[in-house]
Amino acid sequence: MTATGARTMHVEHCMGTVFSIDIRDAGDWTDAVGAVVRWLHHVDAVFSTYRPDSDISRMRRGELRLLDADPDVHRVLAHCADAQLTTGGRFTGMPGGRLDPTGLVKGWAVEQASGKLCGHGADNHAVNGGGDVQLAGEAAPGLPWAVGLVDPHDRSRVLRTVAGRNFAVASSGTVERGAHIIDPFTGGPAIGPAGVAVTGPSLTLADAYATAAFVMGADALTWIDSVPDYAALLIATDGTVRTSSRWPSG
Amino acid sequence: MRRVALAVVSTVAGLVVLLSFKTSSPAGTPPAAIGTPSAGNLGTSGPAETSAAPRAKRSSVRATSTTVTGTAANTQFGPVQVQLTVRNGKIIKVVAVEYPTGSPQDMEINSFAIPQLNQEALAAQNASISMVSGASYTSQGYLSSLQSALDKAGL
């Protein structure tokens, strides 16, 4: 199916942030959107570190064994292990020695949501989870999706635009949420650049790589050149923008 | 990834955003006025996606401004509804006509968020994008985010 120009929008508050669903195929997508909304709240119920009854919180307290946890916990931890290897340990699902897969859960949830929309036949859509975006198909017939990267120093300004079909963009930074990323090597908050964006096919990995790239700082650009299909953009604290060699609009 | 493609995306995204609004106080101007492209060439892939009407009337309504009101978006803080004034296909003004005022926290959020909306809707139009990525926003930050302006325009 190609994009038709029709548009179905849904905005859902979940996981302490906001998810925007934008479907560009004609049709009644009530069921598809409903499935995505239920999915997002399921992910929140299982993975939230703010909810004492989530699987992750219960595992942290030693009340729930991995064996007995929701199967999605196993899936996410497998992704965490994968990302930990690829990033040379700069990303981990155990920052500070404590179980916390938050660094890729949101990206993974959005990517899965996108997969559910495709499963319902909505081949052209975008899902944005708090600034991490997975895009399927195209925005309109013959037109690629365009994602604006917000300037971390002036959130009303778009710094760059990334356009394409079937790709993901994840960002990491400290402007709104403060120093919340732990450097696994020091155990303390990463200093990092003002902002990082990573693009590639999978938002699960892009999300993890954005977290890792933030921890790596300037080294992230040469590192990501060794990861097939992914590219990074760094915004220094002085506003200087640098991109890895495969960054699409560079 | 090509600049030409980006230019086309720009124009069409702008149109889609504008045409998604219902006209509430047209001041004598047909809703079609809001279809006027701000810049660039529509090309062959233009809004087959919208309706035929905007194209037909585009040239006759250049100087008049039109006010359109988006559907109220329900946020966890309450409904938020935005009104845009459009002239020659460009958003020239954004006003939040409905927003939460129930608690001191609401007032605090609004004093920051509502003025930002105007500026950000203009930025979104100029950048002509569908989605926004940046340092992760929180539920409260979303209210003043560029993505919020895009979502409201698309409703």
Interface residues (C-beta under 8 A of the other chain):
Chain A: A3 T4 G5 A6 R7 M9 V11 H13 G16 T17 V18 S20 D22 R24 K106 A126 N128 G130 G131 D132 V133 L135 A139 A140 P141 G142 L143 P144 W145 A146 V147 G148 L149 V150 D151 P152 R155 S156 R157 V158 T161 V162 A163 G164 V169 A170 S171 S172 G173 T174 V175 E176 R177 G195 A197 P248 S249
Chain B: M1 A5 L6 V8 V9 S10 V12 A13 V16 S20 T44 S45 P47 A48 E49 T50 A73 T75 Q76 Q116 Q119 E120 A123 A124 N126 A127 S128 I129 S130 M131 V132 S133 G134 A135 S136 Y137 T138 S139 G141 Y142 S144 S145 L146 Q147 S148 L150 D151 G154 L155
